[in-house]
Amino acid sequence: MRVVNIGEARTHLSRLVRAAAEGEPFVIARAGKPLVKVVALDVSEPRSRIGFMAGEISVPDDFDGMGSDEIQTTFSANN
């Protein structure tokens, strides 16, 4: 693995980060002592959640009318 000193890392940071993102990690050192390791993040593309529960739940046919009697009674009561 490539080891670079802080000065070189500062000067060539963009190039080093690009290489790390492409799978070439590196270590930043000060006075020859390793301080940090720079590696690419393992970030997967977000998946679409549409249909993720297909077949797991069911919606009753009368869903839109559920509770309508109670709602009608509550809001049409004489005050």
C-alpha positions as CSV (number, residue, x, y, z in Angstrom):
1,M,0.0,0.0,0.0
2,R,1.3,3.4,-0.9
3,V,2.5,5.6,2.0
4,V,2.6,9.4,1.5
5,N,3.7,12.1,3.8
6,I,1.4,14.9,4.9
7,G,3.0,17.5,2.6
8,E,2.7,15.2,-0.5
9,A,-0.9,14.4,0.5
10,R,-1.7,18.1,0.8
11,T,-0.2,18.8,-2.6
12,H,-1.8,15.9,-4.4
13,L,-5.0,15.3,-2.4
14,S,-7.4,15.3,-5.4
15,R,-5.3,12.8,-7.3
16,L,-4.8,10.6,-4.2
17,V,-8.5,10.6,-3.4
18,R,-9.5,9.8,-6.9
19,A,-7.1,6.8,-6.9
20,A,-8.5,5.7,-3.5
21,A,-12.0,5.9,-4.8
22,E,-10.9,3.6,-7.7
23,G,-9.7,1.0,-5.3
24,E,-6.1,2.1,-4.5
25,P,-6.1,3.0,-0.8
26,F,-3.1,4.9,0.7
27,V,-1.7,5.8,4.1
28,I,-0.8,9.3,5.2
29,A,2.2,9.5,7.5
30,R,4.0,12.2,9.5
31,A,7.8,11.8,9.9
32,G,7.5,8.2,8.6
33,K,4.8,7.3,11.2
34,P,1.5,6.1,9.7
35,L,-1.4,8.3,10.9
36,V,-4.5,7.5,8.7
37,K,-5.5,5.1,6.0
38,V,-7.7,6.5,3.1
39,V,-10.0,3.9,1.5
40,A,-13.0,4.1,-0.8
41,L,-16.4,3.9,0.9
42,D,-18.5,1.0,0.1
43,V,-21.6,2.9,-1.0
44,S,-24.2,1.0,-2.9
45,E,-26.8,2.7,-5.0
46,P,-30.1,3.3,-3.2
47,R,-32.7,0.7,-4.2
48,S,-36.2,1.6,-5.1
49,R,-38.6,0.8,-2.3
50,I,-41.7,0.6,-4.6
51,G,-43.3,-2.8,-4.3
52,F,-40.9,-4.0,-1.5
53,M,-43.8,-5.6,0.3
54,A,-45.7,-7.0,-2.7
55,G,-47.7,-10.0,-1.5
56,E,-47.0,-9.3,2.2
57,I,-50.1,-7.3,2.9
58,S,-53.6,-6.9,1.5
59,V,-56.0,-4.0,1.4
60,P,-59.6,-4.7,1.9
61,D,-62.0,-3.9,-0.9
62,D,-64.0,-1.5,1.3
63,F,-60.9,0.3,2.6
64,D,-62.1,3.7,1.3
65,G,-65.4,3.3,3.2
66,M,-64.1,1.9,6.5
67,G,-65.4,3.7,9.5
68,S,-67.7,5.9,7.4
69,D,-70.7,5.2,9.5
70,E,-68.9,6.3,12.7
71,I,-67.5,9.4,10.9
72,Q,-71.0,10.3,9.6
73,T,-72.5,9.9,13.1
74,T,-69.8,11.9,14.8
75,F,-69.9,14.9,12.4
76,S,-73.7,15.0,11.8
77,A,-74.7,15.0,15.5
78,N,-76.9,17.9,16.5
79,N,-74.9,20.3,18.7
